[in-house]
Structure formats: C-alpha cells, structure tokens
Amino acid sequence: MNLSIVAVLVAAVLLIAAEPYVAVARRRVAEKPPSGIDHHLSHYELAYLAGGPRRAVNTALTVLATAGAVRVSRAGVSLVYGAAPSPVPVEQAVIDYLAARPGGCTAAEVRRGLAEDRAVTAMADGLVRRGLLVPEGALDHARSRMRLLVTALFVVIGVDVALTAGGLLGDPDDVSVLTPISLFTVVYGIATVLRQREKLRAVLTREGRQVLKTARSAHPRTARDRTSVAAAVGVPVALYGLGAAGDPVITDELSRGAPGGDATGVCGSHADHSSGFGDSSSSSDNSSSGGGGCGGGGGCGGGG
C-alpha cells in the first residue's frame, strides 16, 4: 500500500482514538453520580443553574420591577425614588448599581456590571460546593484533549490536501482509495469536534441538571403561584427566562441589547461557557425583579 495512504489511515486512527480521551476527561468531572442530597435552592440559585449570571441578574431585575422598586421603560432601567433596601444580596446589588446611576442605564449594562459582583459570584461558589456546578478550570484537562482532537483533524485535512490537491499521488488507484478515506475522516472529525465542544460547554454537573429538571417539574411553565412576587415572577423567570415574566413590557425592554436571550453579552463566573447552563427548555432570558425583601424563597429546587 502506498505510504501516503498509510499516513492518512494513521491520522484517521489518531482522530478516532482522541475522542474517548476527551469524553473520559469530561465525565470524570461533570458526570459523577448524584449525591442523593435534597437540595433546597432559592429562585436566584435556580436562575444561575438555568442561565448563569445573566439569568440571575435578569431574575432580580424582573422581581424588582414587578414590585415597583425598579422602573423599566424604553429609556432603560432606573431605581424608583424611595425604593427600600432588600435583604437579598443580588437584589441589593441591583439597587446599589442603579442608585449610583440616577439617570438610569440599559439592562445590558446592569448585567455586565454585576456579572462579577460578589452577590453573584457567591451564588456560583455555593453551587460549586454543593456539587451542582463544575468548578472553574476543572475541565481544562478535557479541553487540552480537545485541542489534540482538533490537531488530529487538521493533520487529516493537511495530508489530504497535500496528497490530492498537490498532485503527490501519481497512481489513480491510490487516489480512489485515499479520497473516500479522507472524506469520511474529515466529516467524522468535524462532527466529533462539534459534539465534544458542545459537551464541554456544559458547566452543570449531572446532579445540577437533575436538580434543575426536578425544579421545572415542580414549577411548570404554565403554572403561576401568586402568593408572593418571588413565587409569581422570580421562579418562572429563573427557570424559563424573561419570556415567563408575564409582562410584555418587562420582557421586551429587558431583552434589548441581548439578542439570543442570556446567551450573549455578559462576562463573569462560568461566562465563557454560559451556553452550557440549563438545557433547551431554558431559552430566552431577560428579567426584572421586585422590591426589597421579595427575593429569597428556598425550597424551589428539587432533590438531587
């Protein structure tokens, strides 16, 4: 067999063999069996699980706006004069941020400004300690394996280009053998890279995904608990995004500047992989939240 065909076959084998290393490194961190602990989470902690720091801030904005502490308009968001302090850290962080900007600002600015706020990062730290979020940097080993996978893919592509387009194969039989092998390997490699890259964005652990699924089962999108602002607005927005706010003005205005919902525009804990929060049912996210003391609410989260 021509050495060029052997080279492509070796590259293909390296590519195929690389994927299990990525998968094993990822599962070692994110797929540990659930602890069996019954996690009782506030709606803000659920928001962080479902959509990261964006969803947590959006939920606070929605609660405060619904309670009348924050004004939402086409001009942006602003603090209502005389709004009471909140005992809930993330709500107070929003109040403090807006109090320092008497002219108001956009919801996107609030999300960016609070992504690294202690009230938000403390939630992430707590969720990591409970085993619901993957710690920052814990998937670096898996990502290094991912880079090897990408390297193997480029080797296959490079060999194919050099040997076929470069005319280094003189025997037509070699070309007829090499081309389908290369084509299969490149297609398989691209699919593998995309598949593993998506999985490496999932910053929730297996237990975190289970808790979120249980919470959504306990609080369906169509249900609305009117016992408090937190229950009526905070929980739905936390679990399902700004579209569940129940107020088109709040949904539309808080969504401005964030095409794609909570998939864009914010940095902060786990933000580089924010699309891995929650799942497909946690789509669009923007929100605003109600006045002092409206937050809180344990027991929203389901058992782990």
Backbone hydrogen bonds in HBPLUS format (Angstrom, degrees):
<---DONOR---> <-ACCEPTOR-->    atom                        ^
c    i                          cat <-CA-CA->   ^        H-A-AA   ^      H-
h    n   atom  resd res      DA  || num        DHA   H-A  angle D-A-AA Bond
n    s   type  num  typ     dist DA aas  dist angle  dist       angle   num
A0005-ILE N   A0002-ASN O   3.02 MM   3  5.47 127.7  2.30 108.6 120.9     1
A0006-VAL N   A0002-ASN O   3.19 MM   4  6.61 155.8  2.25 148.2 155.4     2
A0007-ALA N   A0003-LEU O   2.88 MM   4  6.15 152.2  1.96 147.2 154.4     3
A0008-VAL N   A0004-SER O   3.14 MM   4  6.46 156.2  2.20 144.3 149.1     4
A0009-LEU N   A0005-ILE O   2.92 MM   4  6.16 159.9  1.96 151.1 157.2     5
A0010-VAL N   A0006-VAL O   2.86 MM   4  6.10 157.1  1.91 152.2 158.2     6
A0011-ALA N   A0007-ALA O   2.98 MM   4  6.23 160.6  2.02 146.3 151.7     7
A0012-ALA N   A0008-VAL O   2.84 MM   4  6.07 154.4  1.91 148.0 155.4     8
A0013-VAL N   A0009-LEU O   2.90 MM   4  6.16 157.1  1.95 148.6 154.4     9
A0014-LEU N   A0010-VAL O   2.94 MM   4  6.23 159.2  1.98 151.7 157.3    10
A0015-LEU N   A0011-ALA O   2.99 MM   4  6.23 155.0  2.05 146.1 152.9    11
A0016-ILE N   A0012-ALA O   2.93 MM   4  6.21 167.4  1.95 155.4 158.1    12
A0017-ALA N   A0013-VAL O   2.86 MM   4  5.96 155.7  1.92 149.5 156.6    13
A0018-ALA N   A0014-LEU O   3.01 MM   4  6.06 129.8  2.27 138.4 150.1    14
A0018-ALA N   A0015-LEU O   3.19 MM   3  5.25 136.5  2.39  96.3 108.1    15
A0021-TYR N   A0018-ALA O   3.12 MM   3  5.48 125.2  2.44 106.8 120.3    16
A0022-VAL N   A0018-ALA O   3.32 MM   4  6.73 152.1  2.41 150.9 158.6    17
A0022-VAL N   A0019-GLU O   3.01 MM   3  5.20 118.5  2.41 103.2 118.2    18
A0023-ALA N   A0019-GLU O   2.97 MM   4  6.27 165.9  1.99 161.0 165.0    19
A0024-VAL N   A0020-PRO O   2.85 MM   4  5.96 162.7  1.88 150.9 155.2    20
A0025-ALA N   A0021-TYR O   3.09 MM   4  6.16 164.1  2.12 142.9 147.4    21
A0026-ARG N   A0022-VAL O   2.98 MM   4  6.19 153.0  2.05 148.8 156.6    22
A0027-ARG N   A0023-ALA O   2.87 MM   4  6.06 168.9  1.88 154.6 157.6    23
A0028-ARG N   A0024-VAL O   3.00 MM   4  6.07 151.2  2.09 147.3 154.7    24
A0029-VAL N   A0026-ARG O   3.09 MM   3  5.54 139.7  2.26 107.9 118.1    25
A0030-ALA N   A0026-ARG O   2.92 MM   4  6.08 172.3  1.93 168.3 166.2    26
A0031-GLU N   A0027-ARG O   3.06 MM   4  4.63 153.2  2.13 120.8 125.9    27
A0206-ARG N   A0030-ALA O   2.83 MM 176  6.12 136.3  2.03 158.8 171.8    28
A0304-GLY N   A0037-ILE O   2.81 MM 267  5.35 145.5  1.92 143.2 152.2    29
A0300-CYS N   A0041-LEU O   3.08 MM 259  5.48 142.1  2.23 156.1 156.7    30
A0046-LEU N   A0042-SER O   3.00 MM   4  6.34 157.0  2.05 150.5 157.4    31
A0047-ALA N   A0043-HIS O   2.89 MM   4  6.00 145.6  2.01 133.2 143.0    32
A0048-TYR N   A0044-TYR O   3.00 MM   4  6.28 150.5  2.09 141.2 148.0    33
A0049-LEU N   A0045-GLU O   3.03 MM   4  6.36 156.9  2.09 145.9 151.9    34
A0050-ALA N   A0046-LEU O   2.87 MM   4  6.08 156.9  1.92 150.8 157.4    35
A0051-GLY N   A0047-ALA O   2.86 MM   4  5.92 150.4  1.94 151.3 158.1    36
A0052-GLY N   A0048-TYR O   2.72 MM   4  4.11 143.7  1.85 123.3 124.4    37
A0278-GLY N   A0049-LEU O   3.05 MM 229  6.02 125.5  2.36 158.7 149.8    38
A0056-ALA N   A0052-GLY O   3.19 MM   4  6.50 158.7  2.23 153.0 159.5    39
A0057-VAL N   A0053-PRO O   3.05 MM   4  6.21 166.7  2.06 151.7 154.1    40
A0058-ASN N   A0054-ARG O   2.81 MM   4  5.99 164.3  1.84 155.9 161.4    41
A0059-THR N   A0055-ARG O   2.86 MM   4  5.94 152.5  1.93 144.3 151.2    42
A0060-ALA N   A0056-ALA O   3.09 MM   4  6.37 156.1  2.15 143.6 149.7    43
A0061-LEU N   A0057-VAL O   2.89 MM   4  6.17 160.5  1.93 154.4 159.8    44
A0062-THR N   A0058-ASN O   2.96 MM   4  6.16 156.2  2.02 146.0 152.2    45
A0063-VAL N   A0059-THR O   2.98 MM   4  6.19 166.2  2.00 153.6 156.8    46
A0064-LEU N   A0060-ALA O   2.99 MM   4  6.12 167.9  2.01 151.9 155.4    47
A0289-SER N   A0060-ALA O   2.54 MM 229  4.29  93.7  2.27 105.0 104.8    48
A0065-ALA N   A0061-LEU O   2.91 MM   4  6.01 155.0  1.97 145.9 153.2    49
A0066-THR N   A0062-THR O   2.90 MM   4  6.01 162.4  1.93 151.4 156.2    50
A0067-ALA N   A0063-VAL O   3.03 MM   4  6.17 149.2  2.12 144.8 153.0    51
A0069-ALA N   A0064-LEU O   2.85 MM   5  5.14 143.4  1.99 162.0 158.4    52
A0070-VAL N   A0064-LEU O   3.27 MM   6  5.45 143.7  2.41 113.1 110.4    53
A0068-GLY N   A0065-ALA O   3.12 MM   3  5.07 150.3  2.21  97.0 106.1    54
A0080-VAL N   A0069-ALA O   2.95 MM  11  5.29 174.7  1.95 138.6 138.6    55
A0071-ARG N   A0078-SER O   2.75 MM   7  5.25 167.0  1.76 162.6 165.7    56
A0078-SER N   A0071-ARG O   3.00 MM   7  5.25 149.2  2.10 143.5 152.0    57
A0073-SER N   A0076-GLY O   2.92 MM   3  5.31 164.1  1.94 160.8 165.4    58
A0076-GLY N   A0073-SER O   2.94 MM   3  5.31 159.3  1.98 110.9 117.8    59
A0077-VAL N   A0105-CYS O   2.72 MM  28  5.60 170.9  1.73 173.3 172.0    60
A0105-CYS N   A0077-VAL O   3.01 MM  28  5.60 153.9  2.08 152.9 160.2    61
A0083-ALA N   A0080-VAL O   3.07 MM   3  5.63 145.7  2.19 145.8 141.8    62
A0091-GLU N   A0088-VAL O   3.09 MM   3  5.43 118.8  2.48 109.4 124.3    63
A0092-GLN N   A0088-VAL O   2.94 MM   4  6.16 161.9  1.97 161.3 167.4    64
A0093-ALA N   A0089-PRO O   2.86 MM   4  6.07 145.4  1.98 145.3 155.4    65
A0094-VAL N   A0090-VAL O   3.15 MM   4  6.42 149.9  2.24 139.9 146.3    66
A0095-ILE N   A0091-GLU O   2.97 MM   4  6.31 161.6  2.01 150.6 155.7    67
A0096-ASP N   A0092-GLN O   2.82 MM   4  6.00 165.9  1.84 151.9 155.4    68
A0097-TYR N   A0093-ALA O   2.97 MM   4  6.08 155.9  2.03 141.8 148.8    69
A0098-LEU N   A0094-VAL O   2.97 MM   4  6.19 164.2  2.00 154.6 158.1    70
A0099-ALA N   A0095-ILE O   2.81 MM   4  5.92 149.4  1.90 147.8 157.6    71
A0100-ALA N   A0096-ASP O   3.16 MM   4  6.32 140.6  2.33 141.8 149.6    72
A0101-ARG N   A0098-LEU O   2.94 MM   3  5.02 156.4  2.00 104.9 112.1    73
A0104-GLY N   A0101-ARG O   2.78 MM   3  5.39 165.1  1.81 127.3 131.5    74
A0109-GLU N   A0106-THR O   3.12 MM   3  5.24 122.6  2.47  95.8 109.4    75
A0110-VAL N   A0106-THR O   3.21 MM   4  6.64 151.0  2.30 144.5 152.1    76
A0111-ARG N   A0107-ALA O   2.93 MM   4  6.27 161.3  1.97 153.5 158.3    77
A0112-ARG N   A0108-ALA O   2.94 MM   4  6.19 162.5  1.97 149.4 154.0    78
A0113-GLY N   A0109-GLU O   2.80 MM   4  5.85 161.7  1.83 146.6 152.7    79
A0114-LEU N   A0110-VAL O   2.98 MM   4  6.04 143.4  2.12 148.8 156.1    80
A0117-ASP N   A0114-LEU O   3.01 MM   3  4.76 160.2  2.05 101.0 107.2    81
A0120-VAL N   A0117-ASP O   2.95 MM   3  5.42 133.4  2.18 109.7 121.8    82
A0121-THR N   A0117-ASP O   2.91 MM   4  6.21 170.9  1.92 163.0 165.4    83
A0122-ALA N   A0118-ARG O   2.83 MM   4  5.65 151.6  1.91 143.7 150.4    84
A0123-MET N   A0120-VAL O   3.12 MM   3  5.35 126.4  2.42  99.9 113.0    85
A0124-ALA N   A0120-VAL O   3.28 MM   4  6.72 157.6  2.33 147.6 153.0    86
A0125-ASP N   A0121-THR O   2.90 MM   4  6.20 159.5  1.95 149.8 155.3    87
A0126-GLY N   A0122-ALA O   2.97 MM   4  6.18 157.0  2.02 145.0 150.8    88
A0127-LEU N   A0123-MET O   2.95 MM   4  6.24 154.5  2.02 151.5 158.4    89
A0128-VAL N   A0124-ALA O   2.93 MM   4  6.18 148.0  2.03 149.9 158.9    90
A0129-ARG N   A0125-ASP O   2.98 MM   4  6.27 159.5  2.02 149.0 154.2    91
A0130-ARG N   A0126-GLY O   3.08 MM   4  6.33 142.9  2.23 140.1 149.8    92
A0132-LEU N   A0127-LEU O   2.88 MM   5  5.30 157.9  1.93 171.0 164.1    93
A0131-GLY N   A0128-VAL O   2.93 MM   3  5.08 152.3  2.01 104.8 113.8    94
A0205-THR N   A0132-LEU O   3.14 MM  73  5.33 169.5  2.15 121.3 124.5    95
A0134-VAL N   A0203-VAL O   2.69 MM  69  5.19 166.6  1.71 166.2 165.9    96
A0138-ALA N   A0135-PRO O   3.06 MM   3  5.44 163.6  2.08 129.7 132.4    97
A0140-ASP N   A0137-GLY O   3.16 MM   3  5.25 165.1  2.18 109.3 111.6    98
A0143-ARG N   A0139-LEU O   2.87 MM   4  6.18 153.3  1.94 151.7 160.2    99
A0144-SER N   A0140-ASP O   2.88 MM   4  6.15 141.3  2.03 143.0 153.2   100
A0145-ARG N   A0141-HIS O   3.12 MM   4  6.48 149.2  2.22 143.9 151.8   101
A0146-MET N   A0142-ALA O   2.90 MM   4  6.23 140.5  2.06 138.1 150.3   102
A0147-ARG N   A0143-ARG O   2.95 MM   4  6.30 144.2  2.08 142.1 150.3   103
A0148-LEU N   A0144-SER O   3.22 MM   4  6.59 146.3  2.34 138.8 147.1   104
A0149-LEU N   A0145-ARG O   3.00 MM   4  6.37 147.7  2.11 143.2 152.4   105
A0149-LEU N   A0146-MET O   3.05 MM   3  4.92 115.2  2.49  90.4 106.4   106
A0150-VAL N   A0146-MET O   2.94 MM   4  6.32 155.6  2.00 151.2 157.1   107
A0151-THR N   A0147-ARG O   2.88 MM   4  6.10 155.0  1.94 144.0 151.4   108
A0152-ALA N   A0148-LEU O   2.88 MM   4  6.15 157.7  1.93 148.4 153.8   109
A0153-LEU N   A0149-LEU O   3.03 MM   4  6.31 150.7  2.11 143.6 151.7   110
A0154-PHE N   A0150-VAL O   2.98 MM   4  6.33 156.8  2.04 151.3 156.7   111
A0155-VAL N   A0151-THR O   2.93 MM   4  6.23 145.8  2.04 146.5 156.8   112
A0156-VAL N   A0152-ALA O   3.08 MM   4  6.41 157.2  2.13 147.7 152.4   113
A0157-ILE N   A0153-LEU O   3.01 MM   4  6.34 166.3  2.03 152.9 156.4   114
A0158-GLY N   A0154-PHE O   2.75 MM   4  5.82 161.5  1.78 146.8 152.8   115
A0159-VAL N   A0155-VAL O   2.87 MM   4  6.02 163.6  1.90 152.3 156.1   116
A0160-ASP N   A0156-VAL O   2.96 MM   4  6.11 162.7  1.99 149.8 155.0   117
A0161-VAL N   A0157-ILE O   2.89 MM   4  6.12 165.6  1.91 153.8 157.5   118
A0162-ALA N   A0158-GLY O   2.90 MM   4  6.00 164.6  1.92 148.9 153.8   119
A0163-LEU N   A0159-VAL O   2.94 MM   4  6.01 155.3  2.00 148.9 154.8   120
A0164-THR N   A0160-ASP O   2.93 MM   4  5.87 156.4  1.99 150.1 156.1   121
A0166-GLY N   A0161-VAL O   3.10 MM   5  6.45 137.6  2.28 156.3 166.4   122
A0167-GLY N   A0164-THR O   2.99 MM   3  5.17 155.5  2.05 105.8 113.7   123
A0174-ASP N   A0171-ASP O   2.97 MM   3  5.32 125.3  2.28 106.3 119.7   124
A0175-VAL N   A0171-ASP O   3.24 MM   4  6.69 153.6  2.31 149.1 156.6   125
A0176-SER N   A0172-PRO O   2.99 MM   4  6.24 159.5  2.04 148.4 153.4   126
A0177-VAL N   A0173-ASP O   3.08 MM   4  6.32 139.3  2.25 140.8 151.0   127
A0178-LEU N   A0174-ASP O   2.79 MM   4  5.90 164.9  1.81 154.4 159.2   128
A0179-THR N   A0175-VAL O   2.97 MM   4  5.84 173.3  1.97 154.6 156.2   129
A0182-SER N   A0178-LEU O   2.85 MM   4  6.02 167.2  1.87 164.1 167.9   130
A0183-LEU N   A0179-THR O   2.85 MM   4  5.98 163.8  1.87 155.0 160.1   131
A0184-PHE N   A0180-PRO O   2.93 MM   4  5.98 167.4  1.94 145.4 149.0   132
A0185-THR N   A0181-ILE O   2.98 MM   4  6.13 164.4  2.01 148.9 153.7   133
A0186-VAL N   A0182-SER O   2.87 MM   4  6.04 162.7  1.90 154.2 158.5   134
A0187-VAL N   A0183-LEU O   3.02 MM   4  6.17 170.9  2.03 153.8 156.5   135
A0188-TYR N   A0184-PHE O   2.82 MM   4  5.93 166.5  1.84 153.0 157.7   136
A0189-GLY N   A0185-THR O   2.74 MM   4  5.79 152.8  1.81 141.8 150.5   137
A0190-ILE N   A0186-VAL O   2.88 MM   4  6.08 163.2  1.91 153.7 156.9   138
A0191-ALA N   A0187-VAL O   3.06 MM   4  6.25 167.7  2.08 151.2 154.6   139
A0192-THR N   A0188-TYR O   2.90 MM   4  6.08 152.5  1.97 145.9 154.2   140
A0193-VAL N   A0189-GLY O   2.88 MM   4  6.08 165.1  1.90 155.1 158.4   141
A0194-LEU N   A0190-ILE O   3.01 MM   4  6.20 169.6  2.02 154.4 157.0   142
A0195-ARG N   A0191-ALA O   2.94 MM   4  6.03 154.9  2.01 142.3 149.9   143
A0196-GLN N   A0192-THR O   2.91 MM   4  6.09 171.1  1.92 158.5 159.9   144
A0197-ARG N   A0193-VAL O   2.87 MM   4  5.90 154.3  1.94 147.2 155.3   145
A0198-GLU N   A0194-LEU O   3.09 MM   4  6.18 157.7  2.14 142.9 147.9   146
A0199-LYS N   A0195-ARG O   3.17 MM   4  6.44 156.6  2.22 143.3 149.8   147
A0200-LEU N   A0196-GLN O   2.93 MM   4  6.11 146.7  2.04 145.7 154.5   148
A0201-ARG N   A0198-GLU O   3.11 MM   3  5.30 151.7  2.19 101.9 110.7   149
A0202-ALA N   A0199-LYS O   3.13 MM   3  5.47 157.2  2.19 107.8 114.7   150
A0209-ARG N   A0205-THR O   2.97 MM   4  6.29 158.5  2.02 153.9 158.3   151
A0210-GLN N   A0206-ARG O   3.05 MM   4  6.31 149.3  2.15 142.0 150.6   152
A0211-VAL N   A0207-GLU O   2.91 MM   4  6.18 158.2  1.96 151.5 156.8   153
A0212-LEU N   A0208-GLY O   3.02 MM   4  6.23 161.8  2.05 149.1 153.8   154
A0213-LYS N   A0209-ARG O   2.95 MM   4  6.11 156.8  2.00 144.2 150.7   155
A0214-THR N   A0210-GLN O   2.93 MM   4  6.15 157.3  1.98 149.4 155.4   156
A0215-ALA N   A0211-VAL O   2.94 MM   4  6.19 154.7  2.00 147.9 154.9   157
A0216-ARG N   A0212-LEU O   3.00 MM   4  6.26 156.4  2.06 149.1 154.9   158
A0217-SER N   A0213-LYS O   3.01 MM   4  6.26 146.5  2.13 142.3 151.7   159
A0218-ALA N   A0214-THR O   2.98 MM   4  6.25 147.2  2.09 144.0 152.9   160
A0219-HIS N   A0215-ALA O   2.91 MM   4  6.09 133.5  2.13 140.6 153.6   161
A0223-ALA N   A0220-PRO O   3.07 MM   3  5.34 148.8  2.17 107.4 116.7   162
A0232-ALA N   A0228-SER O   2.82 MM   4  5.95 162.2  1.86 152.2 158.0   163
A0233-VAL N   A0229-VAL O   2.82 MM   4  5.62 158.8  1.87 149.2 153.8   164
A0234-GLY N   A0229-VAL O   3.35 MM   5  6.73 158.5  2.40 137.9 144.1   165
A0234-GLY N   A0230-ALA O   2.87 MM   4  4.37 106.7  2.41 101.7 121.2   166
A0235-VAL N   A0230-ALA O   2.93 MM   5  6.36 141.1  2.08 165.5 177.8   167
A0237-VAL N   A0233-VAL O   3.09 MM   4  6.16 169.7  2.10 157.9 161.2   168
A0238-ALA N   A0234-GLY O   2.90 MM   4  5.92 155.6  1.96 145.6 153.5   169
A0239-LEU N   A0235-VAL O   3.00 MM   4  6.15 159.5  2.05 155.2 159.3   170
A0240-TYR N   A0236-PRO O   2.79 MM   4  5.74 154.1  1.86 150.4 158.0   171
A0241-GLY N   A0237-VAL O   2.81 MM   4  4.42 147.3  1.91 122.9 126.9   172
A0244-ALA N   A0241-GLY O   3.00 MM   3  5.88 168.6  2.01 126.4 130.2   173
A0245-ALA N   A0242-LEU O   2.97 MM   3  5.26 162.3  2.00 121.1 120.9   174
A0251-THR N   A0247-ASP O   2.96 MM   4  6.20 171.5  1.97 162.2 165.0   175
A0252-ASP N   A0248-PRO O   2.81 MM   4  5.87 169.3  1.82 149.4 152.8   176
A0253-GLU N   A0249-VAL O   2.91 MM   4  5.94 170.8  1.92 153.9 157.0   177
A0254-LEU N   A0250-ILE O   2.98 MM   4  5.82 162.2  2.01 147.0 152.6   178
A0255-SER N   A0251-THR O   3.15 MM   4  6.02 129.5  2.41 133.2 145.1   179
A0256-ARG N   A0253-GLU O   3.30 MM   3  5.38 153.7  2.38  99.1 106.7   180
A0258-ALA N   A0255-SER O   3.09 MM   3  5.55 144.1  2.22 141.5 138.2   181
A0261-GLY N   A0258-ALA O   2.97 MM   3  5.50 132.2  2.20 147.9 144.3   182
A0271-ALA N   A0268-GLY O   2.79 MM   3  4.97 160.2  1.83 133.3 132.2   183
A0273-HIS N   A0270-HIS O   3.01 MM   3  5.65 156.8  2.07 116.9 124.2   184
A0274-SER N   A0271-ALA O   3.17 MM   3  4.66 157.8  2.23 111.2 105.6   185
A0276-GLY N   A0273-HIS O   2.89 MM   3  5.73 165.3  1.91 126.5 131.6   186
A0277-PHE N   A0274-SER O   3.11 MM   3  5.62 171.7  2.11 118.3 120.1   187
A0282-SER N   A0279-ASP O   2.96 MM   3  5.63 167.2  1.98 125.4 128.4   188
A0294-CYS N   A0291-GLY O   3.05 MM   3  5.72 145.2  2.18 147.0 147.0   189
